[in-house]
Amino acid sequence: MHCVWVEAFERSWQMPRYRHEFIQIQAPTNWQLEGSSAWINALHGLDSTLPEGWVQVTEILINNSE
């Protein structure tokens, strides 16, 4: 099953006026951190580090613009 948010992101590029605003959406929740301390995660930068296999939104934008 395709993720509805991935489909929405890909279709947002067809919107000439608002497509660049779509990247301001909050990043997906990293459920690997579930059960751990939000304060400790923030202190060590774990809440802003992407898990293996994830990519930054900017990488997707670069690939879509080519």
N, CA, C and O atoms as a CHARMM CRD file, in Angstrom:
* protein
*
  264
    1    1 MET  N      0.84200  -1.16800   0.00000 PROA 1      0.00000
    2    1 MET  CA     0.00000   0.00000   0.00000 PROA 1      0.00000
    3    1 MET  C      0.89500   1.24300   0.00000 PROA 1      0.00000
    4    1 MET  O      1.87200   1.30800   0.74700 PROA 1      0.00000
    5    2 HSD  N      0.56700   2.20500  -0.82100 PROA 2      0.00000
    6    2 HSD  CA     1.32300   3.44700  -0.87900 PROA 2      0.00000
    7    2 HSD  C      0.91900   4.36400   0.26000 PROA 2      0.00000
    8    2 HSD  O     -0.25000   4.42000   0.64100 PROA 2      0.00000
    9    3 CYS  N      1.88900   5.07900   0.79700 PROA 3      0.00000
   10    3 CYS  CA     1.62700   6.04400   1.86700 PROA 3      0.00000
   11    3 CYS  C      0.90500   7.25000   1.26900 PROA 3      0.00000
   12    3 CYS  O      1.34200   7.80200   0.25900 PROA 3      0.00000
   13    4 VAL  N     -0.18100   7.64900   1.88500 PROA 4      0.00000
   14    4 VAL  CA    -0.97600   8.76100   1.38200 PROA 4      0.00000
   15    4 VAL  C     -0.16800  10.05500   1.39800 PROA 4      0.00000
   16    4 VAL  O     -0.37500  10.91900   0.54600 PROA 4      0.00000
   17    5 TRP  N      0.75300  10.20300   2.35900 PROA 5      0.00000
   18    5 TRP  CA     1.55500  11.42200   2.43300 PROA 5      0.00000
   19    5 TRP  C      2.60300  11.46900   1.32600 PROA 5      0.00000
   20    5 TRP  O      2.92100  12.54400   0.81600 PROA 5      0.00000
   21    6 VAL  N      3.13500  10.32400   0.95600 PROA 6      0.00000
   22    6 VAL  CA     4.07600  10.29300  -0.17000 PROA 6      0.00000
   23    6 VAL  C      3.34400  10.67800  -1.44600 PROA 6      0.00000
   24    6 VAL  O      3.86300  11.45200  -2.25000 PROA 6      0.00000
   25    7 GLU  N      2.16000  10.15200  -1.63400 PROA 7      0.00000
   26    7 GLU  CA     1.36800  10.50400  -2.81600 PROA 7      0.00000
   27    7 GLU  C      1.01500  11.99100  -2.81300 PROA 7      0.00000
   28    7 GLU  O      1.07500  12.64700  -3.85300 PROA 7      0.00000
   29    8 ALA  N      0.65200  12.51700  -1.65800 PROA 8      0.00000
   30    8 ALA  CA     0.32400  13.93800  -1.56800 PROA 8      0.00000
   31    8 ALA  C      1.54300  14.79200  -1.88600 PROA 8      0.00000
   32    8 ALA  O      1.43500  15.79900  -2.58700 PROA 8      0.00000
   33    9 PHE  N      2.70200  14.39200  -1.37300 PROA 9      0.00000
   34    9 PHE  CA     3.92500  15.13900  -1.65600 PROA 9      0.00000
   35    9 PHE  C      4.23500  15.12500  -3.14800 PROA 9      0.00000
   36    9 PHE  O      4.54400  16.16300  -3.73300 PROA 9      0.00000
   37   10 GLU  N      4.15300  13.96500  -3.75300 PROA 10     0.00000
   38   10 GLU  CA     4.45400  13.86200  -5.18000 PROA 10     0.00000
   39   10 GLU  C      3.45900  14.67100  -6.01800 PROA 10     0.00000
   40   10 GLU  O      3.84900  15.29700  -7.00300 PROA 10     0.00000
   41   11 ARG  N      2.20700  14.66400  -5.64200 PROA 11     0.00000
   42   11 ARG  CA     1.19400  15.42500  -6.38300 PROA 11     0.00000
   43   11 ARG  C      1.29800  16.92100  -6.13300 PROA 11     0.00000
   44   11 ARG  O      0.84100  17.72200  -6.94900 PROA 11     0.00000
   45   12 SER  N      1.89700  17.30100  -5.01100 PROA 12     0.00000
   46   12 SER  CA     2.03000  18.72800  -4.71500 PROA 12     0.00000
   47   12 SER  C      2.87400  19.43800  -5.75800 PROA 12     0.00000
   48   12 SER  O      2.74400  20.65000  -5.92500 PROA 12     0.00000
   49   13 TRP  N      3.72700  18.72600  -6.45800 PROA 13     0.00000
   50   13 TRP  CA     4.57400  19.34100  -7.47500 PROA 13     0.00000
   51   13 TRP  C      3.79000  19.75300  -8.71000 PROA 13     0.00000
   52   13 TRP  O      4.31500  20.45400  -9.57500 PROA 13     0.00000
   53   14 GLN  N      2.54500  19.32600  -8.79600 PROA 14     0.00000
   54   14 GLN  CA     1.68900  19.74600  -9.89500 PROA 14     0.00000
   55   14 GLN  C      0.99400  21.07500  -9.58400 PROA 14     0.00000
   56   14 GLN  O      0.32700  21.64800 -10.44500 PROA 14     0.00000
   57   15 MET  N      1.15200  21.55600  -8.36200 PROA 15     0.00000
   58   15 MET  CA     0.52800  22.80600  -7.93400 PROA 15     0.00000
   59   15 MET  C      1.54600  23.93600  -8.08100 PROA 15     0.00000
   60   15 MET  O      2.43400  24.05900  -7.23800 PROA 15     0.00000
   61   16 PRO  N      1.44900  24.74800  -9.10200 PROA 16     0.00000
   62   16 PRO  CA     2.47200  25.76300  -9.33900 PROA 16     0.00000
   63   16 PRO  C      2.58700  26.80900  -8.22900 PROA 16     0.00000
   64   16 PRO  O      3.65900  27.37700  -8.02000 PROA 16     0.00000
   65   17 ARG  N      1.50000  27.06200  -7.52600 PROA 17     0.00000
   66   17 ARG  CA     1.52500  28.14300  -6.54100 PROA 17     0.00000
   67   17 ARG  C      1.99400  27.70300  -5.15400 PROA 17     0.00000
   68   17 ARG  O      2.70200  28.45600  -4.48500 PROA 17     0.00000
   69   18 TYR  N      1.62100  26.51500  -4.71200 PROA 18     0.00000
   70   18 TYR  CA     1.87500  26.10500  -3.33300 PROA 18     0.00000
   71   18 TYR  C      2.85500  24.95600  -3.17200 PROA 18     0.00000
   72   18 TYR  O      3.07600  24.51300  -2.04500 PROA 18     0.00000
   73   19 ARG  N      3.43900  24.46500  -4.21700 PROA 19     0.00000
   74   19 ARG  CA     4.26100  23.25700  -4.11300 PROA 19     0.00000
   75   19 ARG  C      5.44700  23.41400  -3.16700 PROA 19     0.00000
   76   19 ARG  O      5.83400  22.44100  -2.51900 PROA 19     0.00000
   77   20 HSD  N      6.03400  24.60200  -3.06600 PROA 20     0.00000
   78   20 HSD  CA     7.20000  24.77300  -2.20300 PROA 20     0.00000
   79   20 HSD  C      6.82300  24.87400  -0.72900 PROA 20     0.00000
   80   20 HSD  O      7.68000  24.69700   0.13600 PROA 20     0.00000
   81   21 GLU  N      5.58200  25.15000  -0.43400 PROA 21     0.00000
   82   21 GLU  CA     5.14100  25.21600   0.95100 PROA 21     0.00000
   83   21 GLU  C      4.92600  23.82900   1.54800 PROA 21     0.00000
   84   21 GLU  O      4.86600  23.68700   2.76900 PROA 21     0.00000
   85   22 PHE  N      4.81300  22.83100   0.72400 PROA 22     0.00000
   86   22 PHE  CA     4.56100  21.47700   1.20200 PROA 22     0.00000
   87   22 PHE  C      5.72700  20.95000   2.02900 PROA 22     0.00000
   88   22 PHE  O      5.51800  20.11400   2.90800 PROA 22     0.00000
   89   23 ILE  N      6.94800  21.41400   1.77300 PROA 23     0.00000
   90   23 ILE  CA     8.10800  20.91100   2.51100 PROA 23     0.00000
   91   23 ILE  C      8.14500  21.39800   3.94400 PROA 23     0.00000
   92   23 ILE  O      8.95400  20.91400   4.73500 PROA 23     0.00000
   93   24 GLN  N      7.27700  22.35500   4.30300 PROA 24     0.00000
   94   24 GLN  CA     7.25800  22.87500   5.66000 PROA 24     0.00000
   95   24 GLN  C      6.44000  22.00000   6.60000 PROA 24     0.00000
   96   24 GLN  O      6.29800  22.31900   7.78000 PROA 24     0.00000
   97   25 ILE  N      5.90900  20.91600   6.09000 PROA 25     0.00000
   98   25 ILE  CA     5.12900  19.99800   6.91900 PROA 25     0.00000
   99   25 ILE  C      6.06000  19.28100   7.89400 PROA 25     0.00000
  100   25 ILE  O      7.20400  18.97600   7.55700 PROA 25     0.00000
  101   26 GLN  N      5.57800  19.02200   9.06900 PROA 26     0.00000
  102   26 GLN  CA     6.36400  18.35200  10.09400 PROA 26     0.00000
  103   26 GLN  C      6.84800  16.99600   9.59600 PROA 26     0.00000
  104   26 GLN  O      6.11500  16.25900   8.93600 PROA 26     0.00000
  105   27 ALA  N      8.06800  16.69100   9.92000 PROA 27     0.00000
  106   27 ALA  CA     8.64300  15.39600   9.52800 PROA 27     0.00000
  107   27 ALA  C      7.88400  14.24800  10.19300 PROA 27     0.00000
  108   27 ALA  O      7.26900  14.44800  11.24100 PROA 27     0.00000
  109   28 PRO  N      7.91700  13.05100   9.60400 PROA 28     0.00000
  110   28 PRO  CA     7.21400  11.92200  10.21700 PROA 28     0.00000
  111   28 PRO  C      7.80900  11.55700  11.57300 PROA 28     0.00000
  112   28 PRO  O      8.98600  11.80100  11.83800 PROA 28     0.00000
  113   29 THR  N      6.98900  10.98200  12.40400 PROA 29     0.00000
  114   29 THR  CA     7.42600  10.56400  13.73500 PROA 29     0.00000
  115   29 THR  C      8.37900   9.38400  13.62900 PROA 29     0.00000
  116   29 THR  O      8.11500   8.42200  12.90800 PROA 29     0.00000
  117   30 ASN  N      9.47400   9.46500  14.34300 PROA 30     0.00000
  118   30 ASN  CA    10.42300   8.36100  14.40800 PROA 30     0.00000
  119   30 ASN  C      9.98400   7.44700  15.55100 PROA 30     0.00000
  120   30 ASN  O     10.30500   7.69600  16.71300 PROA 30     0.00000
  121   31 TRP  N      9.26600   6.41400  15.21900 PROA 31     0.00000
  122   31 TRP  CA     8.71500   5.51500  16.23800 PROA 31     0.00000
  123   31 TRP  C      9.78100   4.66300  16.90100 PROA 31     0.00000
  124   31 TRP  O      9.49400   3.96700  17.87500 PROA 31     0.00000
  125   32 GLN  N     11.00300   4.70300  16.39300 PROA 32     0.00000
  126   32 GLN  CA    12.09900   3.98500  17.04700 PROA 32     0.00000
  127   32 GLN  C     12.44800   4.62800  18.39100 PROA 32     0.00000
  128   32 GLN  O     13.09200   4.00200  19.23200 PROA 32     0.00000
  129   33 LEU  N     12.02600   5.87100  18.59000 PROA 33     0.00000
  130   33 LEU  CA    12.28800   6.57300  19.85000 PROA 33     0.00000
  131   33 LEU  C     11.16100   6.40000  20.86700 PROA 33     0.00000
  132   33 LEU  O     11.23900   6.93200  21.97500 PROA 33     0.00000
  133   34 GLU  N     10.12600   5.66700  20.50200 PROA 34     0.00000
  134   34 GLU  CA     8.99400   5.47000  21.40800 PROA 34     0.00000
  135   34 GLU  C      9.45800   4.82900  22.71200 PROA 34     0.00000
  136   34 GLU  O     10.21500   3.85800  22.71200 PROA 34     0.00000
  137   35 GLY  N      8.99000   5.39100  23.81400 PROA 35     0.00000
  138   35 GLY  CA     9.33900   4.86900  25.13000 PROA 35     0.00000
  139   35 GLY  C     10.60500   5.48000  25.70600 PROA 35     0.00000
  140   35 GLY  O     10.97300   5.18000  26.84200 PROA 35     0.00000
  141   36 SER  N     11.27800   6.33100  24.94200 PROA 36     0.00000
  142   36 SER  CA    12.48300   6.98400  25.45000 PROA 36     0.00000
  143   36 SER  C     12.14900   8.42400  25.84200 PROA 36     0.00000
  144   36 SER  O     11.07300   8.92800  25.52100 PROA 36     0.00000
  145   37 SER  N     13.06400   9.07000  26.52800 PROA 37     0.00000
  146   37 SER  CA    12.84000  10.41700  27.03900 PROA 37     0.00000
  147   37 SER  C     12.97500  11.46300  25.93300 PROA 37     0.00000
  148   37 SER  O     14.00000  11.52100  25.25400 PROA 37     0.00000
  149   38 ALA  N     11.94300  12.28700  25.75000 PROA 38     0.00000
  150   38 ALA  CA    11.98700  13.35300  24.75400 PROA 38     0.00000
  151   38 ALA  C     13.07800  14.36400  25.08800 PROA 38     0.00000
  152   38 ALA  O     13.72400  14.89600  24.18500 PROA 38     0.00000
  153   39 TRP  N     13.29000  14.63700  26.38400 PROA 39     0.00000
  154   39 TRP  CA    14.32200  15.58400  26.79400 PROA 39     0.00000
  155   39 TRP  C     15.71600  15.06300  26.44400 PROA 39     0.00000
  156   39 TRP  O     16.54800  15.80400  25.92000 PROA 39     0.00000
  157   40 ILE  N     15.95900  13.81900  26.72900 PROA 40     0.00000
  158   40 ILE  CA    17.27400  13.23300  26.43100 PROA 40     0.00000
  159   40 ILE  C     17.47600  13.14700  24.92100 PROA 40     0.00000
  160   40 ILE  O     18.56800  13.42000  24.42200 PROA 40     0.00000
  161   41 ASN  N     16.43600  12.77400  24.20100 PROA 41     0.00000
  162   41 ASN  CA    16.52900  12.71700  22.74100 PROA 41     0.00000
  163   41 ASN  C     16.87700  14.08300  22.16200 PROA 41     0.00000
  164   41 ASN  O     17.71300  14.17900  21.26300 PROA 41     0.00000
  165   42 ALA  N     16.24100  15.14600  22.67000 PROA 42     0.00000
  166   42 ALA  CA    16.51700  16.49800  22.20100 PROA 42     0.00000
  167   42 ALA  C     17.93100  16.93400  22.58600 PROA 42     0.00000
  168   42 ALA  O     18.63500  17.54700  21.78400 PROA 42     0.00000
  169   43 LEU  N     18.34000  16.61900  23.80200 PROA 43     0.00000
  170   43 LEU  CA    19.66600  16.99700  24.28900 PROA 43     0.00000
  171   43 LEU  C     20.77700  16.38800  23.43000 PROA 43     0.00000
  172   43 LEU  O     21.77800  17.04400  23.14200 PROA 43     0.00000
  173   44 HSD  N     20.59200  15.14500  23.03000 PROA 44     0.00000
  174   44 HSD  CA    21.60400  14.43600  22.24000 PROA 44     0.00000
  175   44 HSD  C     21.36000  14.53800  20.73000 PROA 44     0.00000
  176   44 HSD  O     22.12100  13.97700  19.94100 PROA 44     0.00000
  177   45 GLY  N     20.30900  15.24600  20.32700 PROA 45     0.00000
  178   45 GLY  CA    20.02600  15.41400  18.91200 PROA 45     0.00000
  179   45 GLY  C     19.42100  14.19700  18.24100 PROA 45     0.00000
  180   45 GLY  O     19.36600  14.12600  17.01300 PROA 45     0.00000
  181   46 LEU  N     18.96800  13.24100  19.03200 PROA 46     0.00000
  182   46 LEU  CA    18.39100  12.01800  18.45900 PROA 46     0.00000
  183   46 LEU  C     17.06000  12.28800  17.77900 PROA 46     0.00000
  184   46 LEU  O     16.68600  11.58200  16.84300 PROA 46     0.00000
  185   47 ASP  N     16.34000  13.30800  18.24400 PROA 47     0.00000
  186   47 ASP  CA    15.03200  13.61700  17.65800 PROA 47     0.00000
  187   47 ASP  C     15.15500  14.33500  16.31600 PROA 47     0.00000
  188   47 ASP  O     14.16500  14.47900  15.59800 PROA 47     0.00000
  189   48 SER  N     16.35300  14.78400  15.97700 PROA 48     0.00000
  190   48 SER  CA    16.54600  15.44000  14.68800 PROA 48     0.00000
  191   48 SER  C     17.41800  14.61900  13.74400 PROA 48     0.00000
  192   48 SER  O     17.72200  15.06100  12.63600 PROA 48     0.00000
  193   49 THR  N     17.81800  13.43100  14.17600 PROA 49     0.00000
  194   49 THR  CA    18.62000  12.53300  13.35100 PROA 49     0.00000
  195   49 THR  C     17.68700  11.55300  12.66300 PROA 49     0.00000
  196   49 THR  O     16.82900  10.94700  13.30600 PROA 49     0.00000
  197   50 LEU  N     17.85200  11.39900  11.36900 PROA 50     0.00000
  198   50 LEU  CA    16.99700  10.47900  10.62200 PROA 50     0.00000
  199   50 LEU  C     17.45100   9.03500  10.79400 PROA 50     0.00000
  200   50 LEU  O     18.65200   8.76200  10.80500 PROA 50     0.00000
  201   51 PRO  N     16.51900   8.12200  10.92600 PROA 51     0.00000
  202   51 PRO  CA    16.87300   6.70800  10.98200 PROA 51     0.00000
  203   51 PRO  C     17.46200   6.24400   9.64400 PROA 51     0.00000
  204   51 PRO  O     17.28500   6.90100   8.61800 PROA 51     0.00000
  205   52 GLU  N     18.14400   5.13900   9.66600 PROA 52     0.00000
  206   52 GLU  CA    18.73500   4.58300   8.44600 PROA 52     0.00000
  207   52 GLU  C     17.63900   4.32400   7.41200 PROA 52     0.00000
  208   52 GLU  O     16.59500   3.75300   7.72900 PROA 52     0.00000
  209   53 GLY  N     17.88700   4.74500   6.18500 PROA 53     0.00000
  210   53 GLY  CA    16.92700   4.54500   5.10700 PROA 53     0.00000
  211   53 GLY  C     16.02300   5.74100   4.85300 PROA 53     0.00000
  212   53 GLY  O     15.37400   5.80500   3.80900 PROA 53     0.00000
  213   54 TRP  N     15.96400   6.69300   5.78300 PROA 54     0.00000
  214   54 TRP  CA    15.16500   7.89000   5.59600 PROA 54     0.00000
  215   54 TRP  C     16.00200   8.92400   4.85900 PROA 54     0.00000
  216   54 TRP  O     17.23100   8.88900   4.92200 PROA 54     0.00000
  217   55 VAL  N     15.34700   9.83900   4.16400 PROA 55     0.00000
  218   55 VAL  CA    16.05400  10.90700   3.46500 PROA 55     0.00000
  219   55 VAL  C     15.45100  12.25100   3.85100 PROA 55     0.00000
  220   55 VAL  O     14.28700  12.33400   4.24200 PROA 55     0.00000
  221   56 GLN  N     16.25200  13.28900   3.73800 PROA 56     0.00000
  222   56 GLN  CA    15.78100  14.64300   3.99200 PROA 56     0.00000
  223   56 GLN  C     14.81600  15.06200   2.89000 PROA 56     0.00000
  224   56 GLN  O     14.92400  14.58800   1.75900 PROA 56     0.00000
  225   57 VAL  N     13.89000  15.92800   3.20500 PROA 57     0.00000
  226   57 VAL  CA    12.94700  16.43100   2.21700 PROA 57     0.00000
  227   57 VAL  C     13.69200  17.13200   1.08700 PROA 57     0.00000
  228   57 VAL  O     13.28100  17.05000  -0.07000 PROA 57     0.00000
  229   58 THR  N     14.78100  17.82000   1.41000 PROA 58     0.00000
  230   58 THR  CA    15.54500  18.51400   0.37300 PROA 58     0.00000
  231   58 THR  C     16.10700  17.54900  -0.66100 PROA 58     0.00000
  232   58 THR  O     16.22400  17.90300  -1.83400 PROA 58     0.00000
  233   59 GLU  N     16.45700  16.32900  -0.24300 PROA 59     0.00000
  234   59 GLU  CA    16.94300  15.32500  -1.20500 PROA 59     0.00000
  235   59 GLU  C     15.83000  14.91600  -2.16600 PROA 59     0.00000
  236   59 GLU  O     16.08700  14.67700  -3.34600 PROA 59     0.00000
  237   60 ILE  N     14.60800  14.83400  -1.67200 PROA 60     0.00000
  238   60 ILE  CA    13.48900  14.48800  -2.52300 PROA 60     0.00000
  239   60 ILE  C     13.22300  15.61200  -3.51500 PROA 60     0.00000
  240   60 ILE  O     12.94200  15.37600  -4.69000 PROA 60     0.00000
  241   61 LEU  N     13.31800  16.84300  -3.01200 PROA 61     0.00000
  242   61 LEU  CA    13.09100  17.99800  -3.88700 PROA 61     0.00000
  243   61 LEU  C     14.10700  18.04100  -5.01500 PROA 61     0.00000
  244   61 LEU  O     13.75100  18.32200  -6.16000 PROA 61     0.00000
  245   62 ILE  N     15.36100  17.76600  -4.70600 PROA 62     0.00000
  246   62 ILE  CA    16.40800  17.77200  -5.73300 PROA 62     0.00000
  247   62 ILE  C     16.13200  16.71100  -6.77200 PROA 62     0.00000
  248   62 ILE  O     16.27700  16.96100  -7.96800 PROA 62     0.00000
  249   63 ASN  N     15.73700  15.52800  -6.33400 PROA 63     0.00000
  250   63 ASN  CA    15.44600  14.42400  -7.26300 PROA 63     0.00000
  251   63 ASN  C     14.22400  14.71800  -8.12100 PROA 63     0.00000
  252   63 ASN  O     14.19100  14.33000  -9.28900 PROA 63     0.00000
  253   64 ASN  N     13.21900  15.39500  -7.57100 PROA 64     0.00000
  254   64 ASN  CA    12.00700  15.71800  -8.33100 PROA 64     0.00000
  255   64 ASN  C     12.23800  16.85000  -9.32100 PROA 64     0.00000
  256   64 ASN  O     11.52600  16.94800 -10.32000 PROA 64     0.00000
  257   65 SER  N     13.21700  17.70200  -9.06300 PROA 65     0.00000
  258   65 SER  CA    13.44300  18.82800  -9.95900 PROA 65     0.00000
  259   65 SER  C     14.28900  18.45500 -11.17000 PROA 65     0.00000
  260   65 SER  O     14.37800  19.22700 -12.12400 PROA 65     0.00000
  261   66 GLU  N     14.90400  17.28800 -11.14200 PROA 66     0.00000
  262   66 GLU  CA    15.76500  16.86200 -12.25800 PROA 66     0.00000
  263   66 GLU  C     14.95700  16.32700 -13.40400 PROA 66     0.00000
  264   66 GLU  O     15.52100  15.92500 -14.42200 PROA 66     0.00000
